[in-house]
Amino acid sequence: MSKNKPAIGFPTLIQDFFCQRLIAQQNASPQTIASYRDTFRLFFQYTKEKMNKEPASLRLPDINAQLVLDFLDYLENERGNTQRSRNLRLAAIRSFMHYASYRDIESLSTIRTVLAIPQKRFDLSAFEFLSPAEVEAIITSPDKSTLSGHRDYVMFMTLYNSGARISEIIRLQYDDVFLEDKAFIIIHGKGRKQRSVPLWKSTAKHLKEWCFRLSLKGSDNVFPNRHGRPLTRSGVEYRLRLAVKRASERFPTLRKRRISPHTMRHTTAMHLLQSGVDITVIALWLGHESPVTTHMYVEADLTMKEQALKRIQDPSLESVRYQAKDTVLAFLESL
């Protein structure tokens, strides 16, 4: 690099990555920008504790493969993030480093080591969903006499009714709510796609009372925090944990389960399927690009039915297992 051209500062790289690459060039969705922002917030908190450096003091060569790997291990082992979440955080960091490779050629050796970190493979685990009674217990557990309790009650009801993602529900604005005649809400989903979801009469009634209580209008957020700003993802997760804790007094089995806002989305899908709603309608309801994504709910429902069938199968029917005689075949059979 020329002596007359100093290396690009790390703060400048970060700002340019978000403002130029993501927003101006790629026209990334608000969800993508928020996800990447949260990744770097976590990453900078980690680097500050590990290296005792403020983000503005970092240099690109500091972001080496070992540091990133340690951060990913921290997410899994200490924060309890899933492997899927780990991969999403890694994707954000790799996207930044790929951009930085065009801006800081002198750091290419370090950048390449980070770009070489692979995504972690994982098995798709069975997803959690709730029974109708458990959902009702969670929704009704907040204290509706308080402002935050009333908000949580309506928010959880809307989550269950709509099957919305947490990112979609925290962005819901008053302009997206239509409560006259056939009530519905407009959800702004992934890739700037919008979908309309009908509301049950009870949901519309409570949503109308909540909006009236806050005197909402225009672009006001429907579910704000105590400062009037949109709730964060972690804020909704925390409020849901409190609701589940109260609901577990009626349903003790809830204490041992990991219930998240996404559990409500799974629950909506399963209850629609079990009520006879066509899978293509459920895909539209949830905002899936293809019914293939929604097919996992059909598979889960079939698995439940197969397990029920096994419990009532004639116990006198014994299965005969194939016994390999050849030693090589016996070895392969044992794998």
Backbone torsions as a table, in degrees:
resi	resn	phi	psi	omega
1	MET	NA	141.1	-178.0
2	SER	-63.9	144.5	179.3
3	LYS	-64.2	-25.7	-178.9
4	ASN	-82.0	-3.9	-177.8
5	LYS	-122.2	92.9	-176.7
6	PRO	-65.0	156.8	179.1
7	ALA	-62.4	146.5	179.7
8	ILE	-69.8	132.2	179.4
9	GLY	-69.5	149.9	-177.8
10	PHE	-62.7	-43.5	177.5
11	PRO	-57.6	-37.6	178.6
12	THR	-65.1	-41.4	178.9
13	LEU	-60.4	-44.7	-179.5
14	ILE	-63.0	-46.8	-179.4
15	GLN	-63.0	-43.4	180.0
16	ASP	-66.1	-35.8	179.2
17	PHE	-60.7	-45.6	-179.1
18	PHE	-75.3	-47.3	-172.4
19	CYS	-78.7	-42.3	-176.6
20	GLN	-89.4	-54.8	-174.0
21	ARG	-71.4	-57.3	-173.7
22	LEU	-71.4	-48.0	-172.7
23	ILE	-85.3	-55.5	-173.6
24	ALA	-75.1	-44.4	-174.4
25	GLN	-88.0	-48.4	-175.7
26	GLN	-91.4	-13.6	-177.7
27	ASN	51.1	47.1	-176.6
28	ALA	-62.3	150.9	-179.4
29	SER	-71.2	157.3	177.1
30	PRO	-56.8	-33.8	179.5
31	GLN	-65.6	-41.5	179.4
32	THR	-64.7	-45.0	179.7
33	ILE	-61.8	-42.5	179.5
34	ALA	-64.7	-40.5	179.2
35	SER	-63.9	-44.6	178.9
36	TYR	-66.7	-40.4	178.2
37	ARG	-59.2	-46.8	-179.4
38	ASP	-63.3	-36.2	177.7
39	THR	-60.3	-47.6	-177.0
40	PHE	-73.5	-28.6	172.6
41	ARG	-60.5	-48.3	178.8
42	LEU	-62.8	-43.1	-178.0
43	PHE	-63.7	-42.2	-179.0
44	PHE	-71.3	-32.2	173.3
45	GLN	-62.4	-41.6	-179.5
46	TYR	-67.2	-45.7	-178.6
47	THR	-65.7	-31.8	178.5
48	LYS	-65.4	-42.6	179.3
49	GLU	-70.9	-38.8	-175.2
50	LYS	-79.4	-38.7	-173.6
51	MET	-110.2	-7.7	-177.2
52	ASN	57.3	43.0	179.1
53	LYS	-127.7	136.1	172.2
54	GLU	-72.4	152.5	-179.5
55	PRO	-53.7	-38.3	-177.9
56	ALA	-68.4	-17.0	-179.0
57	SER	-94.0	-5.7	-178.8
58	LEU	-71.2	152.9	172.2
59	ARG	-119.4	154.4	-177.9
60	LEU	-57.2	-40.8	178.4
61	PRO	-62.3	-18.3	176.2
62	ASP	-66.5	-27.3	-175.8
63	ILE	-86.8	72.1	-178.9
64	ASN	-94.2	173.8	-174.7
65	ALA	-61.7	-39.9	-177.5
66	GLN	-65.2	-40.2	178.3
67	LEU	-62.6	-44.0	179.7
68	VAL	-64.9	-42.1	178.5
69	LEU	-63.4	-40.9	177.3
70	ASP	-62.8	-39.9	178.2
71	PHE	-63.5	-42.8	179.6
72	LEU	-65.0	-38.8	176.2
73	ASP	-64.9	-38.9	177.5
74	TYR	-60.9	-41.5	179.1
75	LEU	-61.1	-43.1	-177.2
76	GLU	-75.6	-47.1	-169.6
77	ASN	-85.7	-33.4	-176.3
78	GLU	-104.3	-38.3	178.9
79	ARG	-90.0	-10.6	177.3
80	GLY	73.2	22.9	178.3
81	ASN	-70.5	150.2	177.3
82	THR	-76.3	166.1	177.1
83	GLN	-64.2	-31.9	176.4
84	ARG	-63.3	-44.5	178.0
85	SER	-64.1	-39.3	177.1
86	ARG	-57.7	-45.0	-179.1
87	ASN	-65.0	-35.7	178.0
88	LEU	-65.7	-40.6	178.0
89	ARG	-65.7	-41.3	178.9
90	LEU	-63.8	-39.3	179.7
91	ALA	-60.6	-39.0	179.2
92	ALA	-66.2	-43.8	-179.7
93	ILE	-66.5	-41.9	179.3
94	ARG	-64.7	-36.5	178.0
95	SER	-62.6	-42.8	177.8
96	PHE	-64.3	-45.2	-177.9
97	MET	-66.2	-34.2	176.2
98	HIS	-63.0	-42.0	176.8
99	TYR	-64.6	-42.3	-177.9
100	ALA	-64.7	-25.6	-178.2
101	SER	-63.9	-24.6	178.1
102	TYR	-86.8	-15.9	-174.6
103	ARG	-103.8	-24.6	-176.5
104	ASP	-135.6	83.3	-175.3
105	ILE	-65.0	-31.7	-178.1
106	GLU	-64.0	-21.7	-178.5
107	SER	-98.6	14.3	-175.0
108	LEU	-57.9	-38.2	-177.8
109	SER	-62.3	-41.1	177.6
110	THR	-69.5	-43.1	-178.6
111	ILE	-59.7	-41.4	-177.7
112	ARG	-63.0	-35.7	-179.9
113	THR	-66.3	-34.3	178.3
114	VAL	-73.1	-43.0	-179.8
115	LEU	-64.1	-21.6	-179.2
116	ALA	-81.6	-9.5	179.5
117	ILE	-67.7	122.6	-176.3
118	PRO	-82.8	157.4	170.4
119	GLN	-66.6	148.8	-178.4
120	LYS	-90.4	125.5	179.3
121	ARG	-75.9	147.5	-178.8
122	PHE	-151.4	155.0	177.0
123	ASP	-84.7	142.4	175.2
124	LEU	-75.3	112.9	-178.6
125	SER	-84.2	158.2	177.6
126	ALA	-64.1	133.0	-177.0
127	PHE	-85.1	154.2	179.0
128	GLU	-84.7	142.4	166.6
129	PHE	-148.1	160.5	-170.3
130	LEU	-107.4	157.8	173.2
131	SER	-80.4	160.5	177.9
132	PRO	-54.9	-39.1	-179.5
133	ALA	-67.2	-38.8	179.3
134	GLU	-67.0	-40.8	177.7
135	VAL	-61.0	-46.4	-179.7
136	GLU	-60.7	-40.5	-179.8
137	ALA	-63.7	-39.7	179.9
138	ILE	-69.7	-44.6	-178.2
139	ILE	-63.0	-40.9	-174.9
140	THR	-87.8	-1.3	-176.4
141	SER	-73.5	-31.6	179.5
142	PRO	-62.9	150.5	178.3
143	ASP	-80.3	104.2	-173.5
144	LYS	-72.6	-9.1	178.4
145	SER	-75.6	-18.2	176.4
146	THR	-96.9	157.7	-178.6
147	LEU	-64.7	-45.7	-178.8
148	SER	-67.6	-36.4	178.8
149	GLY	-67.4	-40.9	177.5
150	HIS	-63.4	-43.0	177.8
151	ARG	-60.0	-47.2	-178.3
152	ASP	-61.7	-41.9	-179.8
153	TYR	-58.4	-48.9	-178.8
154	VAL	-71.4	-37.3	-179.3
155	MET	-65.1	-45.0	179.4
156	PHE	-66.1	-36.5	177.7
157	MET	-64.4	-42.1	179.6
158	THR	-68.8	-37.8	176.2
159	LEU	-58.5	-47.8	-178.4
160	TYR	-68.0	-43.1	-179.7
161	ASN	-62.1	-43.9	-172.1
162	SER	-90.9	-24.7	-173.2
163	GLY	66.8	25.3	-175.4
164	ALA	-72.7	153.8	171.4
165	ARG	-73.5	157.8	-179.1
166	ILE	-61.7	-37.2	179.5
167	SER	-65.0	-28.3	-178.9
168	GLU	-79.8	-37.9	-175.8
169	ILE	-73.2	-32.6	-179.0
170	ILE	-77.6	-12.9	177.9
171	ARG	-98.0	-1.2	-177.0
172	LEU	-63.7	126.5	179.7
173	GLN	-112.2	162.9	-177.7
174	TYR	-59.8	-34.8	178.5
175	ASP	-63.5	-18.5	-179.5
176	ASP	-89.8	0.4	-174.9
177	VAL	-110.1	125.9	179.8
178	PHE	-125.5	111.7	-168.9
179	LEU	-114.1	5.8	178.6
180	GLU	-95.3	147.7	179.7
181	ASP	53.4	-117.2	178.4
182	LYS	-82.9	97.2	-173.9
183	ALA	-70.2	142.7	176.9
184	PHE	-159.8	166.3	173.9
185	ILE	-126.0	151.9	175.9
186	ILE	-101.3	123.5	-178.6
187	ILE	-106.2	130.6	177.8
188	HIS	-94.7	104.8	-172.5
189	GLY	-95.7	-162.1	-179.1
190	LYS	-65.6	147.8	177.0
191	GLY	63.3	29.0	179.0
192	ARG	61.9	21.8	178.0
193	LYS	-86.2	138.4	179.1
194	GLN	-110.6	148.8	174.7
195	ARG	-144.9	148.8	177.9
196	SER	-101.0	133.2	179.9
197	VAL	-123.0	124.1	179.5
198	PRO	-69.3	153.0	-179.8
199	LEU	-111.4	141.4	171.4
200	TRP	-67.0	157.9	-178.8
201	LYS	-58.9	-40.0	-179.1
202	SER	-66.1	-40.7	178.5
203	THR	-63.9	-45.6	179.8
204	ALA	-60.7	-40.9	-179.2
205	LYS	-62.1	-49.7	-177.7
206	HIS	-71.2	-33.5	177.4
207	LEU	-66.9	-37.5	178.7
208	LYS	-66.4	-42.5	178.6
209	GLU	-63.0	-39.7	-179.4
210	TRP	-67.0	-45.5	179.5
211	CYS	-62.8	-37.3	178.6
212	PHE	-67.6	-39.2	-178.9
213	ARG	-62.3	-36.9	-178.7
214	LEU	-92.5	-3.4	-176.3
215	SER	53.6	47.9	-176.8
216	LEU	-71.8	151.2	176.9
217	LYS	-157.2	158.0	173.0
218	GLY	51.3	-123.1	-175.4
219	SER	-90.5	13.1	177.4
220	ASP	-58.7	140.0	177.6
221	ASN	-73.5	135.7	-175.9
222	VAL	-71.5	-35.3	-177.5
223	PHE	-122.9	76.6	-178.0
224	PRO	-82.0	164.0	171.9
225	ASN	-84.1	-173.1	-175.1
226	ARG	-67.5	-15.1	178.7
227	HIS	-96.4	3.6	178.6
228	GLY	86.4	1.4	178.4
229	ARG	-96.0	163.5	-179.7
230	PRO	-59.6	142.6	174.0
231	LEU	-62.3	149.3	174.9
232	THR	-91.1	166.8	176.7
233	ARG	-57.5	-46.6	-179.2
234	SER	-66.2	-31.3	178.1
235	GLY	-65.2	-42.6	177.7
236	VAL	-65.9	-41.7	179.9
237	GLU	-61.6	-40.3	178.9
238	TYR	-65.2	-45.2	-180.0
239	ARG	-64.5	-35.2	178.0
240	LEU	-68.4	-38.6	177.7
241	ARG	-60.4	-41.1	177.3
242	LEU	-62.2	-42.2	180.0
243	ALA	-65.2	-41.4	179.2
244	VAL	-64.9	-38.5	179.1
245	LYS	-61.5	-41.8	178.2
246	ARG	-69.8	-41.1	-179.3
247	ALA	-65.7	-27.0	-178.6
248	SER	-68.3	-13.3	174.1
249	GLU	-67.5	-29.9	176.3
250	ARG	-91.3	-32.2	-179.1
251	PHE	-126.7	85.5	-176.3
252	PRO	-56.7	-25.3	-179.1
253	THR	-65.4	-19.9	179.4
254	LEU	-65.8	-24.0	-177.4
255	ARG	-63.7	-30.5	-175.4
256	LYS	-91.9	0.6	-175.4
257	ARG	-110.1	152.1	-179.7
258	ARG	-98.4	97.1	-176.4
259	ILE	-99.1	123.1	180.0
260	SER	-124.5	170.2	175.0
261	PRO	-56.4	-31.1	179.3
262	HIS	-69.9	-24.0	175.6
263	THR	-62.9	-37.4	177.8
264	MET	-63.5	-38.3	178.7
265	ARG	-65.0	-45.7	176.0
266	HIS	-60.1	-39.9	-178.0
267	THR	-64.5	-43.2	177.2
268	THR	-57.1	-47.6	-178.5
269	ALA	-61.7	-45.3	-178.2
270	MET	-65.9	-39.8	-179.5
271	HIS	-69.4	-35.8	175.1
272	LEU	-64.6	-44.5	-179.7
273	LEU	-62.3	-45.8	-177.9
274	GLN	-70.9	-15.4	176.1
275	SER	-89.5	-0.1	176.8
276	GLY	95.1	8.8	179.0
277	VAL	-72.4	135.8	-178.3
278	ASP	-63.2	144.8	-175.1
279	ILE	-63.4	-31.8	178.6
280	THR	-67.7	-34.3	176.6
281	VAL	-68.4	-40.5	178.4
282	ILE	-63.0	-39.2	178.3
283	ALA	-61.2	-41.9	177.1
284	LEU	-67.1	-39.5	-179.2
285	TRP	-60.5	-44.0	-176.0
286	LEU	-85.8	-13.5	-178.8
287	GLY	82.8	26.1	176.0
288	HIS	-76.9	141.5	179.4
289	GLU	-67.7	-30.8	-176.7
290	SER	-141.6	144.1	175.2
291	PRO	-60.7	-17.2	178.2
292	VAL	-59.6	-39.4	177.9
293	THR	-62.8	-38.2	-177.5
294	THR	-74.5	-15.2	-174.9
295	HIS	-63.3	-20.4	-179.9
296	MET	-61.6	-28.0	178.4
297	TYR	-71.2	-35.7	175.6
298	VAL	-63.9	-43.6	-179.8
299	GLU	-63.6	-39.7	179.0
300	ALA	-65.2	-40.2	179.6
301	ASP	-66.0	-40.1	177.5
302	LEU	-64.9	-39.1	178.0
303	THR	-61.0	-42.8	178.1
304	MET	-60.9	-41.3	-179.3
305	LYS	-68.8	-36.3	177.8
306	GLU	-66.4	-39.7	178.0
307	GLN	-64.4	-38.4	177.2
308	ALA	-65.5	-38.1	179.9
309	LEU	-65.4	-39.5	179.5
310	LYS	-63.0	-33.5	-178.2
311	ARG	-69.5	-23.7	-179.0
312	ILE	-107.7	7.2	-179.8
313	GLN	-68.7	147.0	179.2
314	ASP	-58.0	116.5	-177.5
315	PRO	-67.1	-13.4	-179.7
316	SER	-78.2	-12.2	-179.4
317	LEU	-86.0	110.1	-179.1
318	GLU	-102.2	132.8	179.1
319	SER	-79.6	143.2	179.5
320	VAL	-105.0	121.3	-178.1
321	ARG	-91.2	136.2	178.8
322	TYR	-65.9	131.4	179.8
323	GLN	-110.6	114.7	179.1
324	ALA	-78.3	134.3	-179.4
325	LYS	-88.7	-40.8	-179.1
326	ASP	-70.3	141.1	-176.4
327	THR	-65.5	-36.7	178.7
328	VAL	-67.6	-43.7	177.9
329	LEU	-64.4	-36.9	178.6
330	ALA	-63.4	-38.3	177.8
331	PHE	-64.8	-45.8	179.3
332	LEU	-63.6	-36.1	179.5
333	GLU	-67.1	-27.4	-177.9
334	SER	-79.5	-14.6	-177.9
335	LEU	-70.6	NA	NA
